[in-house]
Amino acid sequence: MMNRGRYRTPSPLISRTSTVLFDSIADLRAAVADAETGDRWSSTYGTLSTPTTAELEEILLAGEGGAGVALSPSGLAAITIAFLAVVRAGDHVLVTDSCYGPARAFCDDVLAGLGVDVEYYDPLIGAGIGALIRPATSLIWLESPGTHTFEVQDVPAITAAAREATAARASAGLDRPVVTAIDNTWASPGLLRPFELGCDISAVALTKYWGGHGDVLAGATFANAALLPAVRQTAERLGMCTNGEDAFLVIRGARTVDMRIRACGAAGLSLAQRLAGHPRVGRVLHPGLPSDPGFALWRRDFTGASGLFAFELLAANGSRASAADVDGFTDRLAALRHFGLGYSWGGFESLVMPARWSGVKRVARPWAGGELIRLHAGLEPVETLWADLEAALAG
């Protein structure tokens, strides 16, 4: 007995379990019935729910929205759950050309192999997406801003087109909705509220800002009430889950995520503004810059920016940089120690990565610019980060 019979802590205790025990068949039967309704506080097995993961789900829903959420071991897993909860063989799906590289590989290698027709669309298409919707279209996949090239999509226009197509089908007696799902990792939590803009599903890599410390892999697939049963069932059928330790680490990160994402966003915007005036820099791809083509949409739909953006490196003579120029700049910056050279982002640390190492593959809107450098601004002093960038650009 502690604290006069009640032991309370700011963070939940970590539940490590596979087996859940019951006092009687009646208790087991009741738990099964409750779990089938989606009650996260009722579980029959560790993969379904634990007190730690149930606590995490409540925190996540408050930050992202939606009727419910399925946890998974990575951001890519969250994306695959979203697709597989909706798409079937013979379907047609529309995927933004600026999507996350591994998501694109999943579409090309897995969905196409399962008999799904994948079509990539121009991320700037807006309401014009309606012309691409076919009778077999089941899903429109969004990501705003896009990976590496940071195009801001007109999310409300795209979701409105999907609802219009769904209504037309219903009028014809067809119960076949056009679902809209978004990779909201760049803006989660709180910078973009996808369900308020009409999205049906939101996939988020909790690895990034929610975890925030570079030491956890986790994902979350949020859904509206209509699609939540399919999302939960898909996650369960695939054996997707998050363990207690990882759930605890995301809960720890969630305590400070609002402050961190806004601090990283302010630092990133400051660096983007300074880079925009540097002679070794061409375009700066950051939706928070008034010069950015997506600025008006970003200001309308977002409440802020995260710390991730990109810029086009120029050679010393002002021409397009070569791959060797990019490698030299990256090595010089990483050697100064304040920008780590590594994948992922969204943690407390600043990172640099040449975009070609992560892949910039486009078919609907090919990238017409030069070599891109992706930066994530962490929580280091902005002046320190800028000094390193200036030194690396001077080399």
C-alpha positions as CSV (number, residue, x, y, z in Angstrom):
1,M,0.0,0.0,0.0
2,M,1.4,3.4,-1.0
3,N,0.0,6.9,-0.7
4,R,-2.7,5.8,1.7
5,G,-3.8,2.9,-0.4
6,R,-3.6,4.5,-3.9
7,Y,-0.4,4.5,-6.0
8,R,-0.6,7.2,-8.7
9,T,2.0,8.3,-11.3
10,P,2.0,10.9,-14.0
11,S,2.6,8.3,-16.7
12,P,0.9,4.9,-16.9
13,L,2.6,1.7,-15.8
14,I,4.0,-0.5,-18.7
15,S,1.8,-3.5,-19.4
16,R,3.9,-6.4,-20.7
17,T,1.7,-9.3,-21.6
18,S,0.5,-11.7,-24.2
19,T,-1.9,-13.8,-22.1
20,V,-4.9,-12.2,-20.4
21,L,-6.4,-14.3,-17.6
22,F,-10.1,-14.5,-16.6
23,D,-11.8,-15.7,-13.5
24,S,-14.6,-17.5,-15.3
25,I,-16.1,-18.4,-18.7
26,A,-18.7,-15.7,-18.0
27,D,-16.0,-13.1,-17.6
28,L,-14.2,-14.3,-20.8
29,R,-17.5,-14.2,-22.7
30,A,-18.2,-10.7,-21.5
31,A,-14.7,-9.5,-22.5
32,V,-15.0,-11.0,-26.0
33,A,-18.3,-9.2,-26.5
34,D,-16.9,-5.9,-25.2
35,A,-13.7,-6.2,-27.4
36,E,-15.8,-6.8,-30.5
37,T,-17.5,-3.4,-29.9
38,G,-14.1,-1.8,-30.1
39,D,-13.8,-1.1,-26.3
40,R,-10.1,-0.5,-26.0
41,W,-10.3,-1.2,-22.2
42,S,-11.5,-4.7,-22.8
43,S,-9.0,-7.3,-24.1
44,T,-8.6,-11.0,-24.5
45,Y,-5.0,-11.0,-25.8
46,G,-2.0,-8.7,-25.6
47,T,-2.2,-8.0,-29.4
48,L,-5.6,-6.4,-29.0
49,S,-5.2,-4.0,-26.1
50,T,-3.4,-3.5,-22.8
51,P,-3.9,-0.8,-20.2
52,T,-0.8,1.0,-21.7
53,T,-2.0,0.9,-25.3
54,A,-5.5,1.9,-24.3
55,E,-4.1,5.0,-22.5
56,L,-2.1,5.8,-25.7
57,E,-5.2,5.5,-27.9
58,E,-7.1,8.0,-25.8
59,I,-4.2,10.5,-26.0
60,L,-3.8,10.0,-29.8
61,L,-7.5,10.5,-30.5
62,A,-7.5,13.8,-28.6
63,G,-4.7,15.1,-30.8
64,E,-5.6,13.7,-34.2
65,G,-9.4,13.3,-34.2
66,G,-11.4,10.4,-35.6
67,A,-13.7,7.9,-34.0
68,G,-11.0,5.4,-33.2
69,V,-7.5,4.2,-33.9
70,A,-5.5,1.1,-34.6
71,L,-1.9,0.9,-33.4
72,S,0.9,-0.7,-35.4
73,P,4.7,-1.2,-35.2
74,S,5.6,1.5,-37.8
75,G,4.3,4.4,-39.9
76,L,4.5,2.2,-43.0
77,A,2.4,-0.4,-41.2
78,A,-0.2,2.2,-40.4
79,I,-0.3,3.1,-44.1
80,T,-0.7,-0.5,-45.3
81,I,-3.6,-1.0,-42.8
82,A,-5.3,2.0,-44.3
83,F,-5.0,0.6,-47.8
84,L,-5.9,-3.0,-47.0
85,A,-8.9,-2.0,-45.0
86,V,-10.5,-0.5,-48.1
87,V,-9.0,-1.9,-51.3
88,R,-9.8,-5.2,-52.9
89,A,-8.6,-7.0,-56.1
90,G,-10.0,-5.3,-59.1
91,D,-10.2,-1.9,-57.5
92,H,-8.8,1.3,-58.8
93,V,-6.9,3.6,-56.4
94,L,-5.7,7.2,-56.9
95,V,-2.4,7.9,-55.1
96,T,-0.7,11.3,-54.9
97,D,2.4,11.4,-57.0
98,S,4.3,13.0,-54.0
99,C,3.6,10.2,-51.6
100,Y,6.1,8.7,-49.1
101,G,8.5,6.4,-51.0
102,P,7.9,3.2,-49.1
103,A,4.1,3.7,-49.6
104,R,4.7,4.0,-53.3
105,A,6.7,0.8,-53.2
106,F,3.8,-0.9,-51.4
107,C,1.4,0.2,-54.1
108,D,3.7,-0.8,-56.9
109,D,4.9,-4.1,-55.5
110,V,2.1,-5.4,-53.3
111,L,-1.2,-3.8,-54.3
112,A,-0.5,-4.2,-58.0
113,G,0.5,-7.8,-57.4
114,L,-2.9,-8.3,-55.8
115,G,-4.8,-7.1,-58.8
116,V,-5.3,-3.4,-57.8
117,D,-5.0,-0.7,-60.5
118,V,-2.8,2.0,-59.0
119,E,-2.9,5.4,-60.7
120,Y,-0.7,8.3,-59.5
121,Y,-2.2,11.8,-59.8
122,D,-0.8,15.3,-59.8
123,P,-0.9,16.5,-56.1
124,L,-2.0,19.9,-57.3
125,I,-5.0,18.6,-59.1
126,G,-7.5,19.8,-56.5
127,A,-11.2,19.4,-57.5
128,G,-10.0,18.1,-60.9
129,I,-9.6,14.7,-59.1
130,G,-13.2,14.1,-59.9
131,A,-12.4,13.5,-63.5
132,L,-10.1,10.6,-62.6
133,I,-12.6,8.8,-60.4
134,R,-13.8,5.6,-62.1
135,P,-16.6,3.1,-61.3
136,A,-13.9,0.9,-59.7
137,T,-12.2,3.6,-57.7
138,S,-12.3,2.8,-54.0
139,L,-9.6,5.0,-52.5
140,I,-7.9,8.4,-52.9
141,W,-4.6,8.6,-51.1
142,L,-3.4,12.1,-50.1
143,E,-0.3,13.4,-48.4
144,S,0.1,17.1,-47.7
145,P,2.6,18.5,-48.0
146,G,4.2,15.9,-50.2
147,T,7.4,13.9,-49.5
148,H,10.6,15.8,-50.6
149,T,8.9,18.3,-52.9
150,F,6.3,19.6,-50.4
151,E,3.3,20.3,-52.6
152,V,0.3,21.3,-50.5
153,Q,-2.8,19.6,-51.6
154,D,-6.3,21.1,-51.7
155,V,-7.6,18.5,-49.2
156,P,-11.2,19.9,-48.9
157,A,-11.6,20.0,-52.7
158,I,-10.4,16.4,-53.0
159,T,-12.6,15.1,-50.2
160,A,-15.6,17.0,-51.6
161,A,-15.1,15.3,-55.0
162,A,-15.0,11.9,-53.3
163,R,-18.2,12.6,-51.4
164,E,-19.9,13.8,-54.7
165,A,-18.9,10.5,-56.4
166,T,-20.1,8.5,-53.5
167,A,-23.5,10.3,-53.5
168,A,-23.8,9.7,-57.3
169,R,-23.2,6.0,-56.7
170,A,-25.8,5.9,-53.9
171,S,-28.3,7.5,-56.2
172,A,-27.7,4.7,-58.7
173,G,-28.2,2.1,-55.9
174,L,-24.5,1.4,-55.4
175,D,-23.2,1.1,-51.9
176,R,-19.6,1.7,-52.8
177,P,-18.0,4.8,-51.3
178,V,-14.9,6.6,-52.5
179,V,-12.8,6.7,-49.4
180,T,-10.2,9.5,-48.8
181,A,-7.2,8.7,-46.7
182,I,-4.2,10.9,-45.9
183,D,-0.7,10.4,-44.6
184,N,-0.7,13.2,-42.0
185,T,2.7,12.5,-40.5
186,W,4.2,15.9,-41.3
187,A,1.4,17.8,-39.5
188,S,0.4,15.5,-36.7
189,P,-0.6,16.4,-34.1
190,G,-2.7,19.5,-34.5
191,L,-1.2,21.3,-37.5
192,L,-3.8,19.8,-39.9
193,R,-7.1,18.2,-38.7
194,P,-7.8,15.8,-41.5
195,F,-11.3,14.7,-40.3
196,E,-12.4,18.2,-40.1
197,L,-11.4,18.6,-43.8
198,G,-13.4,15.6,-44.8
199,C,-10.9,12.7,-44.7
200,D,-12.1,9.3,-43.7
201,I,-8.8,7.8,-42.6
202,S,-5.5,9.3,-41.4
203,A,-2.3,7.4,-41.1
204,V,0.5,8.8,-38.9
205,A,4.0,7.6,-38.1
206,L,4.2,8.0,-34.3
207,T,7.9,7.4,-34.8
208,K,8.2,11.1,-35.8
209,Y,6.8,14.0,-33.6
210,W,4.6,11.9,-31.3
211,G,7.6,9.8,-30.1
212,G,9.9,12.7,-30.6
213,H,13.1,11.2,-29.2
214,G,14.4,9.0,-32.0
215,D,14.1,5.8,-30.0
216,V,10.7,4.3,-30.9
217,L,9.0,2.8,-34.0
218,A,5.2,3.0,-34.0
219,G,2.2,3.9,-36.2
220,A,-1.4,4.8,-35.9
221,T,-4.3,4.5,-38.3
222,F,-7.2,6.7,-37.4
223,A,-10.7,6.3,-38.9
224,N,-14.2,7.8,-38.9
225,A,-17.0,5.8,-37.4
226,A,-18.0,4.2,-40.7
227,L,-14.6,2.8,-41.4
228,L,-13.3,2.1,-37.9
229,P,-14.5,-1.5,-37.8
230,A,-12.7,-2.3,-41.1
231,V,-9.5,-0.6,-39.9
232,R,-9.5,-2.4,-36.6
233,Q,-10.3,-5.8,-38.2
234,T,-7.6,-5.3,-40.8
235,A,-5.0,-4.6,-38.1
236,E,-6.2,-7.6,-36.1
237,R,-6.1,-9.9,-39.1
238,L,-2.6,-8.8,-39.9
239,G,-1.4,-9.2,-36.4
240,M,-0.5,-5.5,-36.2
241,C,0.0,-4.1,-32.7
242,T,2.3,-2.0,-30.5
243,N,4.0,-3.4,-27.4
244,G,3.8,-1.8,-23.9
245,E,7.3,-0.4,-23.9
246,D,6.9,1.4,-27.3
247,A,3.4,2.6,-26.3
248,F,4.9,4.0,-23.1
249,L,7.6,5.9,-25.1
250,V,5.0,7.5,-27.4
251,I,3.0,8.5,-24.3
252,R,6.1,10.1,-22.9
253,G,6.6,12.0,-26.1
254,A,3.0,13.0,-26.3
255,R,3.4,15.0,-23.1
256,T,5.5,17.6,-24.9
257,V,4.6,17.0,-28.5
258,D,2.7,20.3,-29.0
259,M,5.6,22.4,-27.7
260,R,8.2,20.4,-29.7
261,I,6.4,20.4,-33.1
262,R,5.9,24.2,-32.8
263,A,9.4,24.8,-31.7
264,C,10.8,22.7,-34.6
265,G,8.4,24.4,-37.0
266,A,9.6,27.9,-35.9
267,A,13.2,26.9,-36.3
268,G,12.5,25.3,-39.7
269,L,10.8,28.4,-41.0
270,S,13.6,30.6,-39.8
271,L,16.2,28.5,-41.6
272,A,14.1,28.3,-44.7
273,Q,13.8,32.1,-44.8
274,R,17.6,32.5,-44.5
275,L,18.3,29.8,-47.0
276,A,16.0,31.6,-49.5
277,G,18.4,34.5,-49.7
278,H,21.7,32.5,-49.9
279,P,23.5,32.4,-53.3
280,R,24.2,28.7,-53.1
281,V,20.4,28.0,-52.8
282,G,17.8,27.8,-55.5
283,R,14.2,27.1,-54.6
284,V,13.3,26.5,-50.9
285,L,10.4,24.1,-50.6
286,H,8.6,25.1,-47.5
287,P,4.8,25.8,-47.5
288,G,5.2,28.5,-44.9
289,L,7.1,30.8,-47.2
290,P,4.9,33.4,-49.0
291,S,6.8,32.6,-52.2
292,D,5.8,28.9,-52.0
293,P,3.0,27.9,-54.5
294,G,1.2,26.2,-51.7
295,F,1.3,29.0,-49.2
296,A,-2.3,30.1,-49.6
297,L,-3.6,26.6,-49.1
298,W,-1.2,26.0,-46.2
299,R,-2.4,29.2,-44.5
300,R,-6.0,28.2,-45.0
301,D,-5.8,24.6,-43.8
302,F,-2.9,24.4,-41.4
303,T,-2.2,26.0,-38.0
304,G,1.5,25.9,-38.4
305,A,4.5,24.1,-39.9
306,S,6.6,21.3,-38.7
307,G,10.4,21.4,-39.0
308,L,10.8,19.4,-42.2
309,F,11.5,21.1,-45.5
310,A,13.8,20.9,-48.5
311,F,15.9,23.2,-50.7
312,E,17.6,23.1,-54.1
313,L,21.4,23.2,-53.8
314,L,23.3,25.2,-56.4
315,A,26.9,24.9,-57.5
316,A,29.4,27.6,-56.6
317,N,29.0,29.2,-60.0
318,G,25.2,29.3,-59.6
319,S,24.4,26.4,-61.9
320,R,22.6,23.3,-60.8
321,A,24.5,21.3,-58.3
322,S,25.9,17.9,-59.2
323,A,25.5,14.7,-57.1
324,A,29.1,15.3,-56.0
325,D,28.3,18.8,-54.8
326,V,25.4,17.4,-52.8
327,D,27.6,14.7,-51.2
328,G,30.2,17.3,-50.3
329,F,27.8,19.7,-48.7
330,T,26.1,16.9,-46.7
331,D,29.4,15.5,-45.5
332,R,30.6,19.0,-44.4
333,L,27.3,19.7,-42.6
334,A,27.3,16.3,-40.8
335,A,30.9,16.8,-39.7
336,L,29.9,19.9,-37.8
337,R,27.8,17.6,-35.6
338,H,24.6,19.6,-35.1
339,F,22.9,18.0,-38.2
340,G,22.9,14.3,-38.1
341,L,23.0,12.4,-41.4
342,G,20.1,10.0,-41.2
343,Y,16.7,8.9,-42.2
344,S,13.5,9.6,-40.3
345,W,12.9,13.0,-38.6
346,G,10.6,14.6,-36.1
347,G,12.8,14.1,-33.1
348,F,14.7,16.6,-31.0
349,E,17.7,16.4,-33.3
350,S,18.3,18.2,-36.6
351,L,18.9,16.0,-39.6
352,V,20.1,16.3,-43.2
353,M,19.4,13.8,-46.1
354,P,20.0,14.2,-49.8
355,A,16.6,13.6,-51.4
356,R,17.9,11.2,-54.0
357,W,19.0,8.8,-51.3
358,S,15.4,8.5,-50.2
359,G,14.1,8.5,-53.7
360,V,12.1,11.2,-55.7
361,K,10.1,9.2,-58.1
362,R,7.4,11.1,-60.0
363,V,5.2,10.2,-63.0
364,A,2.3,12.6,-62.9
365,R,4.3,15.7,-61.9
366,P,8.0,15.0,-62.6
367,W,10.4,17.1,-60.5
368,A,11.9,19.7,-62.9
369,G,14.4,21.2,-60.4
370,G,17.8,20.3,-59.4
371,E,19.3,18.3,-56.5
372,L,17.3,18.5,-53.3
373,I,18.5,18.5,-49.7
374,R,16.0,17.6,-47.0
375,L,16.5,19.2,-43.6
376,H,14.7,18.7,-40.3
377,A,15.2,21.5,-37.8
378,G,15.3,20.1,-34.3
379,L,15.5,21.8,-30.9
380,E,19.1,23.1,-31.1
381,P,19.5,26.9,-31.1
382,V,18.6,28.3,-34.5
383,E,21.8,30.4,-34.7
384,T,23.9,27.3,-34.1
385,L,22.1,25.5,-36.9
386,W,22.4,28.5,-39.3
387,A,26.1,28.8,-38.6
388,D,26.6,25.2,-39.6
389,L,24.6,25.6,-42.7
390,E,26.5,28.7,-43.7
391,A,29.8,26.9,-43.2
392,A,28.8,23.9,-45.2
393,L,27.4,26.1,-48.0
394,A,30.7,28.0,-48.1
395,G,32.8,24.9,-48.8
